[in-house]
Amino acid sequence: MATLTHQESVTAEHLEVSPGTRKNFMLIIVAGVVLLVVGIIMSMMGIGAAHHEGAAAAHGAAHGAAEHHGSAPWLKRLIVSLWHNNVFFTGVASIGTVFVAIQYVAYAGWSVLVKRVAEALSAWLIPGLVIMIVVFAISYFTHDIFHWTMPGIMDPKSENYDAIIAGKSGFLNMPFYVARMIIFLGLWAFFTKKLRDLSLAEDLNGGTEYFHKSINTAALFLVIYAVSSPIAAWDWVMSIDTHWFSTMFGWYIFASWWVSGLAAITLCTILLKQAGYLHWVKEGHLHDLGKFMFGFSIFWTYVWFSQFMLIWYANLPEESVYFNQRLGGFNGQYTWMFFGNLFINFVFPFLVLMTRDAKRQMIMLKIVSIAILIGHWSDFYLAIMPGTMKAENGFVIEIGVALIFLGAFLTLMTNRLAQASLVPVHHPFLDESVHHTT
């Protein structure tokens, strides 16, 4: 181990991923595959997914287009689930870089000891880009996710013509859409690697040169992310409900990604500490992470309520259709999840993390972190499934795909954690972080 000359003799810590841990990750993936196969069989047998034909037909009539298109139900659910999970995990991965960048531009010292955890979170960005391109390419030809990809939808001479969607053809067209996807995720991955390389170079060489370069890189990244992430939310989620739009939707999706990323950083930090690592992380660091989760759970709710309240109060059909589908449409298929989403993403973390002591207890933070991650996964489910699967949604295939993604995500994340010291040994604010108290 490399030893520093700090007052407390702070030492580098290197994670060793045990064969048992790797086996557990593989078991998660295997469990996901088993659930996926079971779900596909159930779907092919007509078990486990609702089939409210009347509701689906009514929805299709309301949009002036036939809804009976695309792949077989089991394949459509698989494609939609791949998109749903990849959007969620890729967004959470991007938050790792956002978190690191914010700490740099804010000259924050308290977070130095959890910096490597946030860096590792972004390991999914490149696989996420590849999966997103592949799934979009498949869905472009099967039309299982995006209604605007239907043949003739923007052609006035076609029976599938939709004037509203045709009016968005300048933005919603395949070349421009894919270009945005590649550029945005490519830029996120580039800045992630740049900040990571500067961080590792700082470990080797010391000095403040890399720290100042990181501040400049982080500032540029945050500007780019602030512009690109709302557009990504429009592209990857909002354009599924092509007729509908909300000017607050970009912030809504970001808030969901952000609080999920904070929960992932907190949960990983606690698990590492319980495994005997990050022994310099104290109650003060956990308290600050808890305050972040508490505060931004409220922020997510604020954005959610602002969007919902304005649309409900205006009561315009082209706006309210989005919430009608989720609150009472499709024979109430999503109603329980609509209210459950509010409970798990706001009421539960708000009540549990309200006290100071709760934010300093690992068991409480672990429970809330897991609840937030599950809750916001379901938040994306609620945003994507009604516009794609209508009333023919299910959970077995979807949870199976989620477990496969989770196992792969954890494998990549721990591999990156193991590539360098868990403690940024030459960070200029390391002493401040070591002595941080709240």
PyMOL commands that set and color helices and strands:
alter all, ss='L'
color gray80, all
select helices_A, chain A and resi 19-44+53-62+73-105+110-142+147-149+163-166+174-205+209-236+238-240+249-274+283-314+317-327+329-332+335-352+358-360+362-388+396-418+430-434
alter helices_A, ss='H'
color red, helices_A
deselect
rebuild
show_as cartoon
